[in-house]
Amino acid sequence: MLVVPGFPKGSETFIFNKAVGLVGRGWDVRIACAASVAAEWANYPAAEAELVRARVEVGAPHRPLRAALAVGPRVVARSVLSAPRESARYIWRGWRRFGMGVVKRFYGDCHIVAARPDILHFEFGSLAAERMYLRDLIGCRVSVSFRGYDLEYVGLDQPGFYDEVWRQADAFHFLGHALVELAHQRGAPASIRPTLISPAIDTDRFAPPDREPVPAGTPERPLRLLTIGRLHWKKGYEYGLDAVRVLVERGVTVEYHIVGDGDYWEAVHFWRHQNGLDAVVEVLGSVPHGVVVDHLAWADLLVHPAVAEAFGNAVIEAQAMALAVVCTDAGGLPENVEAGVTALVVARRDPEALADAIESLAKDADRRIAMGRAGRRRVLEHFGLDEQLDAIEAFYRTAVGA
């Protein structure tokens, strides 16, 4: 059972692809979440959405009270009736551990108990930090994925935030070496055995266009820049916008598209306006996944100015579309690309360096096209979905045998 905050989510296509892939290989996958928004399903192919929709287990609501009273008893009763032994175990062991507090916890966990999982997999380590008790109360194996969100900033104000996870989880998945290093800085003992599985994509969905090696950055042929990602402080949008301002001041004609939505929406628009880039930068919000491919086909470069990044799915997708990348050295990005071959990598928080790299590729069209083609080859060799699913299956079999 995969535990996520919400499912599906446009910014977490990797979880959707993983669920679809495992179901296709015969695994009995369930997805436990707090919410499932109907509109999000429209962003995915109908056949694949139908394959996993019935496997989503949404927890009982806590608010508003009216909804909790209306839905809660039915959800709890379903758990007790469909998994009586597991429910009894949960309540008995939970009573000894939490006393009356077990009632509230069972209400929040009953959709998980009803699924009777053999493996409970937390897709984000931060979700596991306060729920490792489920291993004992349900009697299942627990595995955890750690992403940049978990290790770069969540719980930094709470020493020992992940101590219970390090102590009790049966298997640990990391996207790359940079995150393993961060885990050790966050208290992970040397004895844990990390499994490295990088993100992957369905390369068949990314068909690169025939890109012409033409110089760009003039009024006749503006340089087309693209950034894709959640509007969040970690993505470094202010540095990307500063770099575009520098380019404009140097006389480079730019069209810059930003695809994504999030809490940083107002900040991005404010910074665009402050830099005088209202006519240069278009913030497109969230778009369906198929439309993302169209934007990647339109662009000359993907710009990823992140200050913190676990790996960067958008960077993999850009390389799959034979699109050259300019990115920072944040987190796992240097593992995602091959510096100087598929991308130019600069120091984070350095708009001048970012502008220099972008301008160099604007002028050198042959190099830009060659880097894009090298990126496509890199994705086909290292980030295919079938190879990732093989690794995930092996990971779960290890967790069961832990």
C-alpha positions as CSV (number, residue, x, y, z in Angstrom):
1,M,0.0,0.0,0.0
2,L,1.4,3.4,-1.1
3,V,0.8,6.2,1.4
4,V,0.6,9.7,-0.1
5,P,-1.0,13.0,1.0
6,G,-3.3,13.2,-2.1
7,F,-3.8,11.1,-5.2
8,P,-3.4,11.8,-8.1
9,K,-1.5,15.1,-8.1
10,G,-0.1,16.8,-11.2
11,S,3.2,17.5,-9.6
12,E,3.6,13.8,-8.6
13,T,3.2,11.9,-11.9
14,F,6.0,9.6,-10.8
15,I,3.7,8.1,-8.1
16,F,0.9,7.6,-10.6
17,N,3.3,6.0,-13.2
18,K,4.6,3.7,-10.4
19,A,1.2,2.6,-9.4
20,V,0.0,1.9,-12.9
21,G,3.3,0.0,-13.7
22,L,3.0,-2.2,-10.7
23,V,-0.6,-3.0,-11.3
24,G,0.2,-3.9,-14.8
25,R,2.8,-6.3,-13.5
26,G,0.3,-8.1,-11.3
27,W,0.9,-6.4,-7.9
28,D,-2.1,-5.7,-5.7
29,V,-1.6,-2.0,-5.2
30,R,-3.6,0.2,-2.9
31,I,-3.1,3.9,-2.5
32,A,-4.0,5.5,0.9
33,C,-4.5,9.2,0.9
34,A,-6.3,12.0,2.6
35,A,-7.9,13.4,-0.5
36,S,-8.6,12.6,-4.2
37,V,-9.6,15.5,-6.3
38,A,-11.8,14.5,-9.3
39,A,-10.4,17.2,-11.6
40,E,-6.8,15.8,-11.2
41,W,-7.8,12.6,-12.9
42,A,-8.4,14.4,-16.2
43,N,-4.6,15.1,-16.4
44,Y,-3.9,11.4,-17.0
45,P,-4.8,8.9,-19.8
46,A,-8.3,7.6,-19.2
47,A,-7.3,3.9,-19.5
48,E,-4.5,4.3,-16.9
49,A,-6.7,6.4,-14.6
50,E,-9.3,3.7,-14.7
51,L,-6.8,1.1,-13.8
52,V,-5.9,2.6,-10.5
53,R,-8.9,4.7,-9.6
54,A,-10.7,1.9,-7.8
55,R,-7.6,1.2,-5.8
56,V,-7.5,4.6,-4.0
57,E,-8.5,4.4,-0.3
58,V,-9.4,7.9,1.0
59,G,-9.2,8.4,4.7
60,A,-12.3,9.5,6.8
61,P,-12.6,13.3,7.0
62,H,-11.7,15.1,10.2
63,R,-13.3,18.4,9.1
64,P,-16.0,19.7,8.9
65,L,-17.6,18.0,11.8
66,R,-20.7,17.3,9.8
67,A,-18.8,15.3,7.2
68,A,-16.9,13.4,9.9
69,L,-20.2,12.4,11.6
70,A,-21.8,11.4,8.3
71,V,-18.9,9.5,6.8
72,G,-16.8,8.4,9.7
73,P,-19.0,5.6,11.2
74,R,-19.4,4.0,7.7
75,V,-15.6,4.0,7.1
76,V,-14.9,2.6,10.6
77,A,-17.5,-0.1,10.2
78,R,-16.1,-1.1,6.8
79,S,-12.7,-1.6,8.4
80,V,-14.0,-3.7,11.3
81,L,-16.2,-5.9,9.0
82,S,-13.6,-6.4,6.3
83,A,-10.6,-6.8,8.5
84,P,-11.9,-7.9,12.0
85,R,-8.7,-9.5,13.1
86,E,-6.5,-6.7,12.0
87,S,-8.8,-4.1,13.5
88,A,-8.8,-6.0,16.8
89,R,-5.0,-6.2,16.8
90,Y,-4.7,-2.5,16.0
91,I,-7.1,-1.5,18.8
92,W,-5.6,-3.9,21.4
93,R,-2.0,-2.9,20.8
94,G,-2.9,0.7,20.3
95,W,-4.7,0.8,23.6
96,R,-1.6,-0.3,25.4
97,R,0.4,2.3,23.7
98,F,-1.9,5.3,23.4
99,G,-4.8,4.6,25.8
100,M,-8.0,6.4,24.7
101,G,-5.9,8.1,22.0
102,V,-6.2,4.9,20.0
103,V,-9.8,5.9,19.1
104,K,-8.7,8.9,17.2
105,R,-5.8,7.1,15.5
106,F,-8.0,4.2,14.4
107,Y,-10.4,6.7,12.9
108,G,-7.6,8.2,10.8
109,D,-6.0,4.8,9.9
110,C,-9.0,2.5,9.4
111,H,-8.8,2.8,5.6
112,I,-5.3,1.4,5.8
113,V,-6.2,-1.3,8.3
114,A,-9.1,-2.4,6.0
115,A,-6.6,-2.9,3.1
116,R,-4.6,-5.4,5.3
117,P,-1.3,-4.5,3.6
118,D,1.8,-6.7,3.6
119,I,3.9,-3.7,2.9
120,L,3.1,-0.2,3.9
121,H,5.2,2.2,1.8
122,F,5.4,5.9,2.7
123,E,6.2,7.8,-0.5
124,F,7.5,10.7,1.6
125,G,9.7,10.2,4.6
126,S,7.9,13.0,6.4
127,L,4.7,11.0,6.3
128,A,6.3,8.2,8.1
129,A,7.9,10.3,10.9
130,E,4.9,10.2,13.1
131,R,3.2,7.0,11.9
132,M,5.8,4.3,12.4
133,Y,3.5,2.8,15.1
134,L,1.6,1.3,12.2
135,R,4.3,-1.3,11.7
136,D,3.4,-2.8,15.1
137,L,-0.3,-2.1,15.2
138,I,-1.0,-3.5,11.7
139,G,1.8,-6.1,11.7
140,C,3.2,-5.3,8.3
141,R,6.5,-4.4,6.8
142,V,7.2,-0.7,6.4
143,S,9.3,0.9,3.6
144,V,10.0,4.6,3.0
145,S,11.0,6.8,0.1
146,F,13.0,9.9,1.0
147,R,12.9,12.9,-1.4
148,G,14.3,16.4,-1.2
149,Y,11.2,17.7,0.5
150,D,11.8,15.3,3.4
151,L,15.5,15.8,4.0
152,E,16.2,19.4,2.9
153,Y,13.9,21.3,5.2
154,V,11.1,19.3,6.9
155,G,11.7,18.8,10.6
156,L,14.9,20.8,10.7
157,D,13.5,22.6,13.8
158,Q,12.9,19.2,15.6
159,P,16.1,17.3,16.4
160,G,15.7,13.6,16.0
161,F,12.7,14.1,13.7
162,Y,13.4,10.8,11.8
163,D,14.8,8.8,14.6
164,E,11.9,6.4,14.7
165,V,12.0,5.9,11.0
166,W,15.7,5.1,11.0
167,R,15.1,2.7,13.8
168,Q,12.0,0.8,12.6
169,A,11.6,0.9,8.8
170,D,12.5,-2.3,7.0
171,A,13.7,-0.7,3.7
172,F,14.8,2.7,2.6
173,H,14.6,4.2,-0.9
174,F,16.5,7.3,-2.0
175,L,16.5,9.0,-5.4
176,G,20.3,9.4,-5.5
177,H,23.5,9.7,-3.6
178,A,23.0,13.3,-2.6
179,L,19.9,12.4,-0.6
180,V,21.7,9.5,1.2
181,E,24.3,12.1,2.3
182,L,21.6,14.3,3.6
183,A,20.0,11.4,5.4
184,H,23.2,10.8,7.3
185,Q,23.3,14.5,8.2
186,R,19.7,14.1,9.5
187,G,20.7,11.2,11.8
188,A,20.5,8.1,9.6
189,P,23.0,5.6,11.0
190,A,25.7,4.1,8.8
191,S,24.0,0.7,9.3
192,I,21.0,1.5,7.1
193,R,21.0,-0.1,3.7
194,P,19.8,2.5,1.2
195,T,18.4,1.4,-2.1
196,L,19.0,4.0,-4.9
197,I,16.3,4.1,-7.6
198,S,16.2,7.2,-9.7
199,P,13.0,8.7,-11.1
200,A,12.0,7.4,-14.5
201,I,9.5,8.3,-17.3
202,D,7.6,6.6,-20.1
203,T,9.9,7.6,-22.9
204,D,7.3,6.7,-25.5
205,R,5.2,9.7,-24.5
206,F,8.1,12.1,-25.3
207,A,8.7,12.4,-29.0
208,P,11.3,15.0,-29.7
209,P,10.7,17.4,-32.6
210,D,13.2,18.0,-35.3
211,R,15.0,21.0,-33.9
212,E,16.7,23.3,-36.3
213,P,20.2,24.6,-35.2
214,V,19.4,28.3,-35.6
215,P,20.9,31.0,-33.4
216,A,18.3,32.5,-31.1
217,G,17.9,35.6,-29.0
218,T,17.1,38.2,-31.7
219,P,13.8,40.1,-32.4
220,E,13.4,37.9,-35.5
221,R,14.0,34.7,-33.5
222,P,13.6,35.1,-29.8
223,L,15.2,32.6,-27.4
224,R,12.5,30.4,-26.0
225,L,13.1,29.5,-22.3
226,L,10.9,27.1,-20.3
227,T,10.7,26.3,-16.6
228,I,8.4,23.6,-15.3
229,G,7.7,23.0,-11.7
230,R,5.6,23.7,-8.6
231,L,5.6,27.4,-7.7
232,H,7.6,26.9,-4.5
233,W,10.6,28.7,-3.0
234,K,12.8,25.7,-3.5
235,K,12.6,26.0,-7.3
236,G,14.5,29.3,-7.2
237,Y,12.1,31.2,-9.6
238,E,13.4,34.6,-8.4
239,Y,16.9,33.7,-9.6
240,G,15.6,32.5,-13.0
241,L,13.7,35.7,-13.4
242,D,16.8,37.7,-12.4
243,A,18.8,35.8,-15.0
244,V,16.2,36.7,-17.7
245,R,16.4,40.4,-16.7
246,V,20.2,40.2,-17.1
247,L,19.7,38.7,-20.6
248,V,17.2,41.4,-21.6
249,E,19.6,44.1,-20.4
250,R,22.3,42.5,-22.6
251,G,20.1,42.8,-25.6
252,V,19.0,39.2,-25.8
253,T,15.4,38.8,-27.0
254,V,13.7,36.3,-24.8
255,E,10.3,34.5,-24.4
256,Y,10.1,32.8,-21.1
257,H,7.2,30.4,-20.2
258,I,6.7,29.1,-16.6
259,V,4.5,26.1,-16.2
260,G,3.3,25.3,-12.7
261,D,1.1,26.3,-9.8
262,G,1.5,26.6,-6.1
263,D,1.9,28.8,-3.0
264,Y,4.6,30.9,-4.7
265,W,2.1,32.2,-7.4
266,E,2.0,35.7,-6.1
267,A,5.7,35.9,-5.4
268,V,6.5,34.8,-9.0
269,H,4.2,37.4,-10.5
270,F,5.6,40.1,-8.1
271,W,9.2,39.3,-9.1
272,R,8.3,39.3,-12.8
273,H,6.8,42.7,-12.5
274,Q,9.6,44.1,-10.3
275,N,12.1,43.0,-13.0
276,G,10.0,44.7,-15.7
277,L,9.4,41.4,-17.5
278,D,5.6,41.4,-17.8
279,A,5.9,41.4,-21.6
280,V,8.6,38.7,-21.6
281,V,7.5,36.1,-19.1
282,E,4.2,34.2,-19.2
283,V,3.1,32.2,-16.2
284,L,0.9,29.5,-17.5
285,G,-0.2,27.7,-14.3
286,S,-0.8,24.0,-14.2
287,V,-1.5,22.3,-17.5
288,P,-2.3,18.6,-18.4
289,H,0.6,16.4,-18.9
290,G,0.1,16.1,-22.6
291,V,0.3,19.9,-22.9
292,V,3.6,19.9,-21.0
293,V,5.1,17.9,-23.9
294,D,3.9,20.6,-26.3
295,H,5.7,23.3,-24.2
296,L,8.9,21.1,-24.2
297,A,8.7,20.9,-28.0
298,W,8.3,24.7,-28.2
299,A,11.3,25.6,-26.1
300,D,15.0,26.1,-27.0
301,L,16.2,25.5,-23.4
302,L,14.9,24.2,-20.1
303,V,16.0,26.4,-17.3
304,H,15.9,24.9,-13.8
305,P,17.2,27.5,-11.3
306,A,16.4,25.5,-8.1
307,V,18.0,26.2,-4.8
308,A,17.0,22.7,-3.5
309,E,16.1,19.7,-5.6
310,A,16.0,16.0,-4.9
311,F,16.4,15.0,-8.6
312,G,14.0,16.9,-10.9
313,N,11.5,15.1,-13.0
314,A,11.1,18.1,-15.4
315,V,14.8,17.9,-16.2
316,I,14.5,14.2,-17.1
317,E,11.5,15.0,-19.3
318,A,13.4,17.8,-21.0
319,Q,16.3,15.5,-21.8
320,A,13.8,12.9,-23.1
321,M,12.5,15.6,-25.5
322,A,16.1,16.3,-26.7
323,L,16.0,19.7,-25.1
324,A,19.3,21.1,-23.7
325,V,19.2,22.1,-20.0
326,V,20.6,24.9,-17.9
327,C,20.3,24.1,-14.2
328,T,21.9,24.7,-10.9
329,D,24.0,22.3,-8.7
330,A,21.2,21.9,-6.2
331,G,20.8,18.5,-4.5
332,G,20.6,15.7,-7.0
333,L,20.5,17.8,-10.2
334,P,24.2,17.0,-11.0
335,E,23.3,13.3,-10.9
336,N,20.3,13.9,-13.2
337,V,22.3,15.4,-16.1
338,E,25.8,15.0,-17.5
339,A,27.4,18.3,-17.0
340,G,28.8,19.8,-20.3
341,V,27.2,17.0,-22.3
342,T,23.4,17.2,-21.8
343,A,23.4,20.4,-19.6
344,L,25.3,23.4,-18.3
345,V,25.4,23.3,-14.5
346,V,26.0,26.5,-12.5
347,A,26.1,27.4,-8.9
348,R,22.7,28.0,-7.3
349,R,21.6,31.6,-6.4
350,D,23.8,33.0,-9.1
351,P,21.7,34.8,-11.8
352,E,24.7,36.1,-13.6
353,A,26.1,32.6,-14.1
354,L,22.7,31.4,-15.1
355,A,22.4,34.1,-17.7
356,D,26.0,33.4,-19.0
357,A,25.1,29.8,-19.5
358,I,21.9,30.5,-21.3
359,E,23.4,33.2,-23.5
360,S,26.2,30.8,-24.6
361,L,23.7,28.2,-25.8
362,A,21.6,30.9,-27.4
363,K,24.5,31.8,-29.6
364,D,25.8,28.3,-30.2
365,A,22.9,26.5,-31.8
366,D,24.9,23.5,-32.9
367,R,26.0,22.8,-29.3
368,R,22.5,23.4,-28.0
369,I,21.1,20.8,-30.5
370,A,23.9,18.3,-29.7
371,M,23.3,18.6,-26.0
372,G,19.6,17.9,-26.5
373,R,20.3,14.8,-28.5
374,A,22.8,13.6,-25.9
375,G,20.1,14.2,-23.3
376,R,17.7,11.9,-25.2
377,R,20.3,9.2,-25.3
378,R,21.0,9.6,-21.6
379,V,17.3,9.1,-20.7
380,L,16.9,6.1,-22.9
381,E,19.9,4.5,-21.2
382,H,19.3,5.4,-17.6
383,F,15.7,6.6,-16.9
384,G,13.4,4.1,-18.6
385,L,10.2,3.1,-16.8
386,D,10.7,-0.7,-17.2
387,E,14.2,-0.6,-15.6
388,Q,12.8,1.5,-12.7
389,L,9.9,-0.9,-12.2
390,D,12.3,-3.9,-12.1
391,A,14.2,-2.1,-9.3
392,I,11.1,-1.2,-7.4
393,E,9.8,-4.8,-7.5
394,A,13.2,-6.0,-6.2
395,F,13.0,-3.3,-3.5
396,Y,9.6,-4.5,-2.2
397,R,10.6,-8.1,-2.3
398,T,13.6,-7.1,-0.1
399,A,11.3,-5.3,2.2
400,V,9.1,-8.4,2.6
401,G,12.1,-10.5,3.4
402,A,13.7,-8.0,5.8
